[in-house]
């Protein structure tokens, strides 16, 4: 697809971006998704206060490799002074933009007055954007938000307008309230309302699982770009599917050997890039391994055995055993 959108000062292919997902979308994950056609990505959620206090873990999350660009670094926090200081720190890593999280629904973030809690305090959210913009030295600043706190407090349009007025360069809207977490159905009409109410680019997020969903979201919302999150679990190929759908081309999903080869490569990248011992890195790899064969014969057995993976050799053996038992029946 040749169409592009001007976003964060760059010409971005109008396909699909990878959502920032804490404890999931690490460097290995992002690389795989970018290889399959993700047009841009955002790093994992970083505590502004943790970064300011010198947390090595927070610093590690700021790393960007050339193959991941264009890439933003995402901050969360509820105190403008820490957001400002953290913004100065992450400029060292040369992000393509700085993302401010105002949509995370998890209690440990919300209970700090950060993430989706900021949907209830738009004045504070505005100050946070202003603080980041004041220290960003021209690096674009984006906001990721939800459509409100709950069904009785849906303030997506007015909130987005305030973020625009505060200096945000783009807004990503997840079409759920905080109280929905990730359940129920995303309200794409709320995304469309935000798009119609602001002049800056709007990215739509929520319930994009297939290429057809991507085509539909663009058509229904008029958004400038779409962002995909949980549908990428064990399926980085979803970006290739979306790209094909938007171009009106046929798409052939990966077969089981291809999926297992992708899984093994994912594990190798985790081992290579995590900086952890094989034992610790394999603990991280287990949750990813659980997702790759979802919906296929024997997937339950495969998932059960994934929880026991201790080494890359274990993963190779499990993949070979699965293929020996199930590939013949799948191809019949």
C-alpha positions in Angstrom: 0.0 0.0 0.0 1.6 3.2 -1.2 -0.5 5.7 0.9 1.2 7.4 3.8 0.2 9.6 6.7 2.3 12.5 8.2 2.8 11.5 11.8 5.4 12.7 14.3 7.2 14.5 11.6 7.6 11.4 9.4 5.8 9.9 6.4 4.4 6.7 7.9 2.8 3.9 5.7 -0.9 3.9 6.4 -1.0 0.3 7.5 -0.8 -0.6 11.2 1.4 0.2 14.2 2.3 -2.1 17.1 0.8 -1.0 20.4 2.9 -0.6 23.5 2.3 -3.6 25.7 4.1 -3.8 29.1 5.9 -7.1 29.7 5.0 -8.3 26.2 6.3 -6.0 23.5 10.0 -6.0 24.3 12.8 -5.6 21.7 12.5 -9.1 20.4 8.8 -8.8 20.0 9.0 -5.4 18.3 11.6 -6.6 15.8 9.4 -9.5 14.8 6.4 -7.3 14.2 8.4 -4.7 12.3 9.7 -7.4 10.0 6.2 -8.5 9.3 5.1 -5.0 8.3 4.3 -2.9 11.4 4.8 0.7 10.3 6.0 1.9 13.7 6.1 0.8 17.3 6.2 2.1 20.8 8.3 0.8 23.7 7.0 -0.7 26.9 5.5 1.5 29.7 8.1 3.3 31.7 7.6 5.0 35.1 8.7 8.6 34.9 9.5 8.6 38.6 11.5 5.4 38.3 13.5 6.9 35.4 14.2 10.0 37.5 15.3 7.9 40.4 17.9 6.0 38.3 16.1 2.7 37.9 18.3 0.4 35.7 15.2 -1.4 34.6 13.6 1.8 33.4 16.7 2.8 31.6 16.9 -0.6 29.9 13.3 0.0 28.5 14.5 3.1 26.7 16.8 1.3 24.3 16.0 1.6 20.6 17.6 -0.4 17.8 17.8 0.9 14.2 15.5 -1.9 13.0 12.7 -0.8 15.4 12.4 2.8 14.0 10.2 4.7 13.8 9.8 4.1 17.5 8.5 6.1 20.5 9.3 5.8 24.2 6.2 5.8 26.4 6.1 7.3 29.9 3.5 7.2 32.6 3.1 9.3 35.7 0.9 11.7 37.5 3.3 14.4 38.5 4.2 17.0 35.8 7.6 17.7 37.3 8.7 14.0 37.0 7.3 13.8 33.5 9.4 16.9 32.6 12.6 15.4 34.1 12.0 12.0 32.5 11.4 13.6 29.1 14.9 15.2 29.3 16.4 11.8 30.2 14.8 9.9 27.4 16.0 12.4 24.8 19.4 10.7 25.3 18.0 7.7 23.5 16.8 9.7 20.5 13.2 8.5 20.3 11.2 9.4 17.2 8.5 10.7 19.6 7.6 10.7 23.3 4.3 8.9 24.2 2.4 9.8 27.3 0.2 7.0 28.6 -3.2 8.0 29.8 -5.0 4.7 29.0 -3.4 1.9 31.0 -6.2 0.4 33.1 -4.2 -1.8 35.6 -4.6 -0.9 39.3 -0.9 -0.5 40.0 -0.8 2.4 37.5 -4.3 3.8 38.1 -3.8 3.8 41.8 -1.0 6.3 41.4 -3.3 8.7 39.5 -1.6 7.8 36.3 -2.6 5.9 33.1 -6.4 5.8 32.6 -6.9 7.6 35.9 -5.9 10.8 34.1 -9.2 10.6 32.1 -10.8 11.7 35.4 -8.4 14.6 35.9 -8.1 16.4 32.5 -6.6 19.5 34.0 -3.7 17.4 35.4 -3.4 15.5 32.1 -3.1 18.9 30.3 -0.3 19.9 32.7 1.5 16.6 32.0 1.4 17.2 28.3 2.6 20.8 28.7 5.5 19.6 30.9 6.7 17.0 28.4 6.4 19.4 25.5 8.4 22.1 27.4 11.3 19.7 27.7 11.1 17.7 24.5 13.2 20.1 22.4 11.0 19.7 19.4 10.6 15.9 19.6 6.9 15.2 19.0 4.7 14.2 21.9 1.8 11.9 21.6 -1.0 10.8 24.0 -2.5 7.4 24.3 -6.0 7.6 25.9 -9.2 5.8 26.4 -12.8 7.0 25.7 -13.5 7.7 29.4 -13.4 6.2 32.9 -16.7 4.3 32.6 -20.0 4.4 30.7 -21.2 7.3 32.8 -18.1 9.3 32.3 -17.2 9.3 28.6 -15.2 12.4 27.9 -13.0 11.3 24.9 -13.8 14.4 22.7 -13.2 17.1 25.3 -10.2 15.3 26.7 -8.6 15.0 23.3 -9.3 18.6 22.6 -7.5 19.6 25.8 -4.5 17.4 24.9 -4.3 19.0 21.5 -4.5 22.5 23.1 -1.7 21.5 25.5 0.6 20.7 22.6 0.2 17.0 21.8 1.2 16.2 18.2 -1.0 13.1 17.9 -3.6 11.1 19.9 -4.1 7.4 20.0 -7.6 6.4 21.2 -8.4 2.9 22.6 -12.1 2.5 22.1 -12.9 1.3 25.6 -13.4 2.9 29.0 -11.0 2.1 31.8 -13.7 0.0 33.6 -14.0 -2.2 30.5 -10.3 -3.0 30.8 -10.0 -5.3 27.6 -13.4 -6.8 27.7 -16.6 -6.0 25.9 -16.6 -4.3 22.5 -14.5 -1.3 21.5 -16.6 1.8 20.6 -15.3 2.9 17.2 -17.8 5.7 17.0 -16.0 7.4 19.9 -12.8 7.2 17.9 -14.6 8.8 14.9 -15.9 11.6 17.2 -12.4 12.4 18.4 -11.1 12.4 14.8 -13.8 14.9 13.8 -13.1 17.1 16.8 -9.3 17.6 16.6 -6.9 18.8 13.9 -4.0 16.6 14.9 -3.6 13.0 13.7 -5.7 10.3 15.5 -4.7 6.7 15.8 -7.5 4.1 16.3 -7.0 1.1 18.6 -9.2 -1.7 19.8 -10.7 -4.9 18.3 -8.5 -5.0 15.2 -7.9 -8.7 14.9 -7.9 -9.3 11.2 -7.1 -7.5 7.9 -10.8 -7.1 7.4 -11.1 -5.3 10.8 -8.4 -2.9 9.8 -10.2 -2.0 6.6 -13.4 -1.5 8.5 -11.8 0.7 11.2 -10.3 3.0 8.7 -13.7 3.2 6.9 -15.8 3.7 10.0 -13.6 6.1 12.0 -11.6 8.1 9.4 -8.6 7.7 11.6 -5.2 8.5 10.3 -3.6 5.3 11.4 -4.5 2.1 13.3 -2.7 0.4 16.1 -2.8 -3.4 17.0 -2.1 -4.9 20.3 -3.4 -8.2 21.6 -4.1 -9.6 18.2 -0.3 -9.8 17.7 0.1 -12.4 20.5 1.9 -15.3 18.8 0.9 -13.7 15.5 3.3 -11.1 14.2 2.0 -12.1 10.8 -1.2 -10.1 11.4 0.7 -7.0 10.1 1.3 -8.8 6.8 -2.4 -9.7 6.7 -3.5 -6.1 7.4 -1.1 -4.8 4.7 -2.5 -7.2 2.2 -6.1 -6.4 3.1 -5.5 -2.7 2.7 -3.9 -3.2 -0.6 -6.8 -5.5 -1.8 -4.4 -8.4 -2.2 -4.7 -12.1 -1.2 -3.1 -13.2 2.0 -1.9 -16.7 2.9 -1.5 -17.3 6.6 1.6 -19.1 7.9 1.2 -22.9 8.2 2.2 -24.8 11.3 5.8 -25.3 10.4 6.1 -21.6 9.7 4.5 -20.7 13.0 6.8 -23.0 14.9 9.9 -21.6 13.0 8.7 -18.1 14.0 8.3 -19.2 17.6 11.8 -20.7 17.7 13.2 -17.5 16.2 11.3 -15.4 18.7 12.9 -17.5 21.5 16.4 -17.0 20.0 15.9 -13.3 19.9 14.8 -13.2 23.5 17.9 -15.2 24.5 20.1 -12.9 22.4 18.6 -9.5 23.4 17.3 -9.9 27.0 20.7 -9.9 28.7 19.5 -12.7 31.0 20.7 -16.2 31.6 19.2 -18.9 29.4 17.1 -20.1 32.4 15.7 -16.6 33.1 15.2 -15.8 29.4 13.3 -19.0 28.9 10.9 -18.1 31.7 10.1 -14.9 29.7 9.8 -17.0 26.5 7.2 -19.4 27.9 4.3 -16.9 27.7 5.1 -16.2 24.1 5.3 -19.8 23.2 1.8 -20.4 24.6 0.3 -18.2 22.0 1.7 -19.4 18.7 -0.5 -22.4 18.1 -3.8 -21.1 19.4 -6.7 -22.8 17.7 -4.7 -25.6 16.2 -5.0 -29.3 17.0 -3.1 -30.3 20.1 -2.6 -26.7 21.1 -3.7 -27.4 24.7 -1.1 -30.1 25.0 1.5 -27.8 23.5 0.7 -25.0 25.9 0.8 -27.3 28.9 4.4 -28.4 27.9 5.5 -24.8 27.3 5.3 -24.1 31.0 8.1 -26.6 31.5 10.6 -25.1 29.0 14.0 -24.7 30.6 16.2 -24.3 27.5 16.2 -23.5 23.8 16.9 -27.2 23.2 13.7 -28.0 25.1 11.8 -25.7 22.8 13.3 -27.3 19.7 12.3 -30.8 21.0 8.7 -29.7 21.7 8.3 -28.2 18.3 9.7 -31.3 16.6 7.4 -33.6 18.7 4.4 -31.4 17.8 5.1 -31.6 14.1 5.6 -35.3 14.2 2.3 -35.9 15.9 0.0 -33.3 14.3 1.4 -32.0 11.0 0.4 -35.1 9.0 -3.3 -34.8 10.1 -3.3 -31.0 9.4 -2.1 -31.4 5.9 -4.6 -34.1 5.0 
